[in-house]
Amino acid sequence: MKPVLSFEAGTLALSGVSRDALPDKLLRLFRYDDRTRNFRGRGCDYAPIVIAFQESGIEIDDRARAFAPIEDLSLAVELVPRPHQTTAFNAWRSGLYRGVAALPTGSGKTVLAVMATAYLKRPAIYLVPTLDLLGQWVGVLEHFFQREIGMLGGGEHTIRELTVSTYDSAVLNMEFIGGRFALLVADECHHLPGPETRLAAAMSIAPYRLGLSATPELPDDRAAVLEDLLGPIVCRIEIGDLEGKVLSRYRTIPVPVELDPDEAEAYERNRRIYTDFLAANRLNFRFKSEWGRFLGLCARLPGGRDVFRAFLEQRRIARGGEAKIRMVWEIVNRHAGERIIIFTADNAAAYDLGRRFCWPVITHRTKPGERKEFLDLFRAGTYTVLVTSKVLNEGVDVPAVAVGIILSGSASVREHVQRLGRILRPAPGKEQALLYELVSAGTSEEGVSARRREHKAYRK
């Protein structure tokens, strides 16, 4: 009797074989389950498990796989890939159809997934982080394949041979559908290593895997998870490689802004309260755990709440002082008539700008219908200025933008490379994109700006 490999509740189950009959390379991929008296393995290890059986000469009854070739799957619309897309696709093929392609925002990462799907002709699931991307991916796949596409997320629960799902919906459903897809594509795959999100890929048996991201850099522990679930980075194409060809030429312009005298005095006063507290309690934010300790001390110690208020106030002044607001208005007038996106670090600053100048604001609180209306009007040129906090950093098809203004942001390199990517889509008559970065001189923002500008894309 052949050993039976089946897919059960997001895991692989192996029965009908004893421990002594399994070679070491297979024992490393399974653990014995005393409760069910069979072996259990991760869904994502399906391919190495099947290969290990083949190499060991052990024939199995494979009941885990519930997919087969899609004989009639072909491109209904001609697709002529650009050279960088062909380079990335060939690198993925050379990596045995597993790996991450790092391509800049606006360079056509979705097309790479279309190429992989058309080449393999196998059922595929595409994971995306947002509902905006859910709709965009469905539209792209429908366009190229002229067939109905399944959707999981946003109230939709339709599973077809090609299905697009949000990460959250995939986590909830993969234990039931993980055996149905041969290709797994993870868009914005730097989200995948999250403690819950990773389950979407871990429970799928898809032997072919493709990750897409403009910014795949992660801490070592999460980078290891990403490589385990999708494969290594097989191709990296930088913004500079495509500048002036696929992407617009661009220039980043740091703008130092002096605080108004009253705000400078208030900043120094509140900053001193905050830093004295850090020194007295030997807090060092080079360690991630220190932020939690800071909050705990502020809650427990006498005067701690005053310290926390001082921290918030000095940060608010540095991020959005009156001099910065005046500079934003000056830049907007300098580029009157051009499409401009203004980025802030938080919702409060975004809404404040919107109220002051009657500009439309998009945050995570903006309802989908209203967000679509704002973007449509921005695309049509009815609105020429759009204010956002972080929701437009990635995962939204933003119309071609000529000017970006960073009022404030974090020290994250990822965030600021993503913001740069928002302005790089080419457009008729667009000679150069400009990204202004406003930095409050003499404040902690100078250090934050230096850290986030470490990416080579900012060295211009």
C-alpha positions as CSV (number, residue, x, y, z in Angstrom):
1,M,0.0,0.0,0.0
2,K,1.3,3.4,-1.0
3,P,1.8,6.2,1.6
4,V,-1.0,8.7,1.4
5,L,-0.3,12.4,1.3
6,S,-3.4,14.6,1.9
7,F,-4.2,18.2,2.7
8,E,-6.1,18.7,5.9
9,A,-6.9,22.0,7.6
10,G,-3.9,23.9,6.2
11,T,-1.4,21.1,6.8
12,L,-0.1,18.1,4.9
13,A,-0.9,14.7,6.5
14,L,1.1,11.6,5.6
15,S,-0.3,8.2,6.6
16,G,0.4,4.6,5.8
17,V,4.1,4.7,6.4
18,S,6.3,4.1,9.5
19,R,9.1,6.4,10.8
20,D,11.7,3.7,9.9
21,A,10.6,3.8,6.3
22,L,11.2,7.5,5.9
23,P,14.7,8.9,5.0
24,D,16.1,11.7,7.1
25,K,15.4,14.4,4.5
26,L,11.7,13.6,4.8
27,L,11.7,13.3,8.6
28,R,13.0,16.8,8.7
29,L,9.9,18.0,6.8
30,F,7.4,16.2,9.0
31,R,6.6,15.8,12.7
32,Y,4.7,12.8,14.1
33,D,1.2,13.6,15.5
34,D,0.4,11.2,18.3
35,R,-3.2,12.3,18.3
36,T,-3.9,11.3,14.7
37,R,-1.1,8.7,14.4
38,N,0.3,10.1,11.2
39,F,2.9,12.6,10.1
40,R,2.2,16.3,9.7
41,G,4.0,18.9,7.5
42,R,3.5,22.4,6.5
43,G,1.5,23.1,3.3
44,C,4.3,25.3,1.9
45,D,6.6,22.3,2.0
46,Y,4.5,20.3,-0.5
47,A,7.0,20.7,-3.3
48,P,10.2,19.6,-1.4
49,I,8.2,16.8,0.1
50,V,7.1,15.4,-3.3
51,I,10.6,15.9,-4.7
52,A,12.1,14.1,-1.7
53,F,9.8,11.1,-2.2
54,Q,10.7,10.9,-5.9
55,E,14.4,11.1,-5.1
56,S,14.0,8.3,-2.5
57,G,12.2,6.1,-4.9
58,I,9.0,5.9,-2.7
59,E,5.8,6.1,-4.7
60,I,3.0,7.9,-2.9
61,D,-0.8,8.4,-3.4
62,D,-0.9,12.2,-3.7
63,R,-4.3,13.4,-2.6
64,A,-3.2,16.8,-1.5
65,R,-3.0,18.4,-4.9
66,A,-6.4,19.6,-6.1
67,F,-5.2,21.5,-9.2
68,A,-4.5,20.6,-12.8
69,P,-3.3,22.5,-15.9
70,I,-5.7,25.0,-17.3
71,E,-5.5,24.0,-21.0
72,D,-7.5,26.9,-22.3
73,L,-5.6,29.6,-20.3
74,S,-4.0,32.0,-22.7
75,L,-3.5,35.8,-23.1
76,A,-6.5,37.4,-24.8
77,V,-4.5,40.7,-25.2
78,E,-1.1,41.0,-26.7
79,L,1.5,41.5,-24.0
80,V,5.0,42.8,-25.0
81,P,7.1,42.9,-21.8
82,R,9.6,45.6,-21.3
83,P,13.3,44.6,-21.0
84,H,13.3,44.9,-17.2
85,Q,10.2,42.7,-16.9
86,T,11.7,40.0,-19.1
87,T,14.9,40.2,-17.0
88,A,12.9,39.7,-13.8
89,F,10.8,36.9,-15.3
90,N,13.8,35.0,-16.5
91,A,15.5,35.4,-13.1
92,W,12.4,33.9,-11.5
93,R,12.4,31.0,-13.9
94,S,16.1,30.4,-13.2
95,G,15.2,30.3,-9.5
96,L,13.0,27.3,-10.2
97,Y,9.8,29.3,-10.2
98,R,10.3,30.6,-6.6
99,G,11.6,33.9,-5.5
100,V,11.0,37.7,-4.9
101,A,11.3,40.3,-7.7
102,A,12.2,43.7,-6.4
103,L,10.9,46.3,-8.9
104,P,10.2,50.0,-8.4
105,T,6.7,51.4,-8.0
106,G,5.2,52.1,-11.3
107,S,7.5,49.7,-13.3
108,G,4.8,47.1,-14.0
109,K,5.1,44.4,-11.3
110,T,1.6,43.2,-12.0
111,V,2.6,42.4,-15.6
112,L,5.2,40.0,-14.2
113,A,2.5,38.0,-12.5
114,V,0.5,37.9,-15.7
115,M,3.6,36.5,-17.5
116,A,4.0,33.8,-14.9
117,T,0.4,32.8,-15.0
118,A,0.3,32.6,-18.8
119,Y,3.5,30.6,-18.8
120,L,2.5,28.0,-16.2
121,K,-1.1,27.7,-17.2
122,R,-2.0,26.6,-13.7
123,P,-4.6,27.8,-11.1
124,A,-3.3,30.8,-9.2
125,I,-4.0,32.8,-6.1
126,Y,-2.8,36.4,-5.9
127,L,-2.5,37.9,-2.4
128,V,-2.8,41.7,-1.9
129,P,-2.8,43.8,1.3
130,T,-5.7,46.2,0.5
131,L,-9.1,46.3,-1.0
132,D,-8.0,48.9,-3.5
133,L,-5.4,46.5,-4.8
134,L,-8.0,43.7,-4.8
135,G,-10.0,45.6,-7.4
136,Q,-7.0,46.6,-9.4
137,W,-5.6,43.1,-9.7
138,V,-9.0,41.7,-10.7
139,G,-9.2,44.4,-13.4
140,V,-5.8,43.6,-14.8
141,L,-6.3,39.8,-14.9
142,E,-9.7,40.2,-16.5
143,H,-8.2,42.4,-19.1
144,F,-5.4,40.1,-20.1
145,F,-7.2,36.7,-19.8
146,Q,-10.8,37.7,-20.6
147,R,-12.2,35.4,-18.0
148,E,-14.0,35.7,-14.7
149,I,-11.7,36.2,-11.8
150,G,-12.4,35.0,-8.2
151,M,-12.4,37.4,-5.3
152,L,-11.9,36.9,-1.6
153,G,-12.3,40.1,0.5
154,G,-14.5,43.1,0.8
155,G,-17.6,41.0,1.2
156,E,-16.7,38.9,-1.9
157,H,-16.3,35.1,-1.6
158,T,-16.0,33.7,-5.1
159,I,-13.2,31.1,-5.8
160,R,-12.2,30.5,-9.4
161,E,-9.1,29.1,-11.1
162,L,-7.6,32.6,-10.9
163,T,-8.5,34.2,-7.6
164,V,-7.4,37.4,-6.0
165,S,-7.5,37.6,-2.2
166,T,-6.6,40.1,0.5
167,Y,-4.0,38.7,2.9
168,D,-6.6,38.7,5.7
169,S,-9.1,36.7,3.7
170,A,-6.5,34.3,2.6
171,V,-5.5,33.6,6.2
172,L,-9.2,32.8,7.0
173,N,-9.8,30.6,4.0
174,M,-6.5,28.9,3.1
175,E,-7.0,25.9,5.3
176,F,-9.9,25.0,3.0
177,I,-8.6,26.1,-0.4
178,G,-4.8,25.7,0.1
179,G,-4.7,22.6,-2.2
180,R,-6.4,24.3,-5.1
181,F,-3.7,26.6,-6.5
182,A,-0.3,25.8,-8.1
183,L,0.9,29.4,-8.2
184,L,0.9,31.8,-5.3
185,V,1.7,35.5,-6.0
186,A,2.2,37.8,-3.1
187,D,2.0,41.5,-4.0
188,E,3.7,44.0,-1.6
189,C,5.2,40.8,-0.2
190,H,7.1,42.7,2.6
191,H,3.7,42.4,4.4
192,L,3.8,38.6,4.2
193,P,6.1,37.8,7.2
194,G,3.7,39.3,9.7
195,P,2.8,36.8,12.5
196,E,-0.7,36.1,11.2
197,T,-0.2,37.1,7.5
198,R,2.5,34.5,7.0
199,L,-0.1,31.8,7.5
200,A,-1.7,32.5,4.1
201,A,1.5,31.3,2.4
202,A,2.4,28.6,5.0
203,M,-0.9,26.8,4.5
204,S,-0.9,26.9,0.7
205,I,0.7,23.9,-1.1
206,A,1.4,26.0,-4.2
207,P,4.8,24.8,-5.6
208,Y,5.3,27.9,-7.7
209,R,5.7,31.2,-5.8
210,L,6.4,34.8,-6.8
211,G,6.8,37.7,-4.4
212,L,6.6,41.3,-5.7
213,S,7.8,44.4,-3.8
214,A,9.5,47.7,-4.4
215,T,10.9,47.6,-0.9
216,P,11.6,44.0,0.2
217,E,14.2,45.0,2.8
218,L,13.2,43.5,6.2
219,P,14.8,42.8,9.6
220,D,16.8,39.6,9.6
221,D,14.1,37.5,11.3
222,R,11.4,38.5,8.9
223,A,13.6,38.3,5.8
224,A,14.3,34.7,6.7
225,V,10.5,34.1,6.9
226,L,10.0,35.7,3.5
227,E,12.7,33.6,1.9
228,D,11.3,30.4,3.5
229,L,7.8,31.0,2.2
230,L,8.6,32.5,-1.2
231,G,12.2,32.0,-2.0
232,P,15.2,34.4,-2.2
233,I,15.3,37.8,-4.0
234,V,16.0,36.6,-7.5
235,C,16.0,40.0,-9.2
236,R,16.5,43.6,-7.9
237,I,16.0,46.5,-10.2
238,E,16.5,50.0,-8.8
239,I,14.7,53.3,-9.6
240,G,17.9,54.6,-11.2
241,D,18.0,51.7,-13.6
242,L,14.6,52.8,-15.1
243,E,14.8,56.5,-14.7
244,G,14.2,58.4,-17.9
245,K,13.1,55.2,-19.6
246,V,10.2,53.5,-17.8
247,L,10.0,56.0,-14.9
248,S,10.2,59.8,-15.0
249,R,13.3,61.6,-14.3
250,Y,13.2,63.0,-10.8
251,R,14.9,65.2,-8.3
252,T,14.7,65.1,-4.5
253,I,14.9,68.5,-2.8
254,P,15.5,68.8,1.0
255,V,14.1,72.0,2.3
256,P,15.4,73.1,5.7
257,V,12.8,75.3,7.5
258,E,13.5,77.4,10.5
259,L,10.9,77.3,13.3
260,D,9.2,80.5,14.2
261,P,10.7,82.0,17.4
262,D,7.8,81.1,19.6
263,E,7.6,77.6,18.3
264,A,11.4,77.2,18.6
265,E,11.2,78.2,22.3
266,A,8.3,75.8,22.9
267,Y,10.1,73.0,21.1
268,E,13.2,73.4,23.2
269,R,11.2,73.6,26.4
270,N,9.3,70.4,25.7
271,R,12.2,68.7,24.2
272,R,14.3,69.2,27.3
273,I,11.5,67.8,29.6
274,Y,11.4,64.7,27.3
275,T,15.2,64.1,27.0
276,D,15.8,64.7,30.7
277,F,13.3,62.0,31.4
278,L,15.0,59.6,29.0
279,A,18.4,60.3,30.6
280,A,17.1,59.9,34.2
281,N,15.6,56.6,33.4
282,R,18.4,55.4,31.1
283,L,16.1,54.9,28.1
284,N,17.8,54.2,24.8
285,F,15.5,53.9,21.7
286,R,18.1,51.9,19.8
287,F,16.4,48.9,21.4
288,K,12.8,48.2,20.2
289,S,11.6,47.3,23.7
290,E,12.5,50.7,25.1
291,W,9.4,52.4,23.6
292,G,7.1,50.1,25.7
293,R,9.2,50.8,28.8
294,F,8.9,54.6,28.1
295,L,5.1,54.4,27.9
296,G,5.0,52.3,31.0
297,L,7.1,54.7,33.0
298,C,5.1,57.7,31.8
299,A,1.9,55.9,33.1
300,R,3.4,55.0,36.4
301,L,5.8,57.7,37.5
302,P,4.9,61.1,39.1
303,G,4.8,63.7,36.3
304,G,5.0,60.9,33.7
305,R,1.9,62.2,31.9
306,D,3.4,65.7,31.6
307,V,6.5,64.1,30.1
308,F,4.4,62.3,27.5
309,R,2.5,65.5,26.6
310,A,5.9,67.2,26.2
311,F,7.0,64.4,23.9
312,L,3.9,64.8,21.7
313,E,4.1,68.6,21.6
314,Q,7.8,68.7,20.6
315,R,7.1,66.2,17.9
316,R,4.0,68.1,16.7
317,I,6.0,71.3,16.4
318,A,8.9,69.6,14.5
319,R,6.5,67.8,12.1
320,G,4.1,70.6,11.3
321,G,5.2,74.0,12.6
322,E,3.7,77.2,11.1
323,A,6.8,77.9,9.0
324,K,6.4,74.5,7.4
325,I,2.8,75.2,6.6
326,R,3.8,78.5,4.9
327,M,6.4,76.6,2.9
328,V,3.9,74.1,1.7
329,W,1.7,76.9,0.5
330,E,4.7,78.6,-1.3
331,I,5.6,75.3,-3.1
332,V,2.0,74.6,-4.1
333,N,1.8,78.1,-5.6
334,R,5.2,77.7,-7.3
335,H,3.7,74.6,-9.1
336,A,0.2,75.9,-9.6
337,G,-1.8,73.7,-12.1
338,E,0.5,70.6,-11.6
339,R,-0.7,67.5,-9.8
340,I,0.7,67.6,-6.3
341,I,0.5,65.1,-3.4
342,I,1.3,66.2,0.1
343,F,2.4,63.5,2.6
344,T,2.1,63.8,6.4
345,A,3.1,61.5,9.2
346,D,-0.4,61.4,10.8
347,N,-4.0,62.0,10.1
348,A,-4.3,65.1,12.3
349,A,-1.7,67.0,10.2
350,A,-3.4,65.9,7.0
351,Y,-6.8,67.1,8.1
352,D,-5.4,70.4,9.4
353,L,-3.9,71.1,6.0
354,G,-7.2,70.2,4.3
355,R,-9.2,72.6,6.6
356,R,-6.8,75.4,6.1
357,F,-6.6,75.3,2.3
358,C,-9.8,73.5,1.3
359,W,-7.8,70.6,-0.1
360,P,-9.2,67.0,-0.4
361,V,-7.7,64.6,2.2
362,I,-7.4,60.8,2.0
363,T,-6.6,58.8,5.1
364,H,-7.5,55.3,6.3
365,R,-10.8,56.8,7.6
366,T,-11.8,57.9,4.1
367,K,-14.7,55.7,2.8
368,P,-14.0,53.7,-0.4
369,G,-16.5,55.7,-2.4
370,E,-15.2,59.0,-1.3
371,R,-11.6,57.9,-1.9
372,K,-12.5,56.8,-5.5
373,E,-14.2,60.1,-6.1
374,F,-11.2,62.1,-4.9
375,L,-8.8,60.1,-7.0
376,D,-11.0,60.3,-10.1
377,L,-11.3,64.1,-9.8
378,F,-7.5,64.3,-9.2
379,R,-6.9,62.1,-12.3
380,A,-9.2,64.4,-14.3
381,G,-7.4,67.5,-13.1
382,T,-10.4,68.9,-11.2
383,Y,-8.4,68.6,-8.1
384,T,-4.7,69.4,-8.4
385,V,-3.7,69.0,-4.8
386,L,-4.3,65.9,-2.7
387,V,-3.3,65.5,1.0
388,T,-2.7,62.1,2.6
389,S,-1.1,60.6,5.7
390,K,0.1,57.1,4.9
391,V,-2.7,55.4,3.0
392,L,-1.3,56.4,-0.5
393,N,2.2,55.3,0.3
394,E,1.6,52.0,-1.5
395,G,-1.2,49.8,-2.9
396,V,-3.2,52.5,-4.7
397,D,-3.1,53.4,-8.4
398,V,-2.4,57.1,-8.1
399,P,-2.6,59.1,-11.3
400,A,0.6,60.6,-12.7
401,V,1.9,63.2,-10.2
402,A,4.4,65.8,-10.9
403,V,5.2,67.1,-7.4
404,G,5.4,65.4,-4.0
405,I,5.8,67.3,-0.8
406,I,6.8,65.5,2.4
407,L,5.5,67.6,5.3
408,S,6.5,64.9,7.8
409,G,7.2,61.2,8.0
410,S,9.0,58.5,9.9
411,A,12.6,57.4,9.7
412,S,11.6,54.4,7.6
413,V,13.5,54.1,4.3
414,R,10.6,52.0,3.0
415,E,8.0,54.7,3.6
416,H,10.0,57.3,1.8
417,V,11.0,55.2,-1.2
418,Q,7.3,54.4,-1.5
419,R,6.4,58.0,-1.4
420,L,9.1,58.8,-4.1
421,G,7.5,56.0,-6.2
422,R,4.1,57.9,-6.1
423,I,5.6,60.6,-8.4
424,L,7.6,58.5,-10.8
425,R,4.8,57.5,-13.3
426,P,5.6,59.0,-16.6
427,A,3.0,61.2,-18.4
428,P,2.8,63.3,-21.6
429,G,4.7,66.6,-21.1
430,K,6.1,65.5,-17.8
431,E,9.8,66.3,-18.0
432,Q,10.8,65.7,-14.4
433,A,9.2,64.8,-11.1
434,L,10.1,66.7,-7.9
435,L,10.0,65.5,-4.4
436,Y,10.3,68.2,-1.7
437,E,11.2,67.1,1.8
438,L,10.5,69.7,4.5
439,V,12.8,69.4,7.5
440,S,12.5,71.5,10.6
441,A,16.0,72.8,11.2
442,G,17.6,72.3,14.7
443,T,15.1,69.6,15.6
444,S,15.1,65.8,15.8
445,E,13.7,65.8,12.3
446,E,17.2,66.3,10.9
447,G,18.3,62.9,12.3
448,V,15.1,61.3,11.1
449,S,15.6,62.7,7.6
450,A,19.2,61.5,7.5
451,R,18.2,58.0,8.3
452,R,15.4,57.7,5.8
453,R,17.5,59.2,3.0
454,E,20.1,56.4,3.3
455,H,18.5,54.6,0.3
456,K,20.4,55.3,-2.9
457,A,17.2,56.6,-4.6
458,Y,17.5,59.7,-2.3
459,R,21.1,60.5,-3.1
460,K,20.2,63.0,-5.8
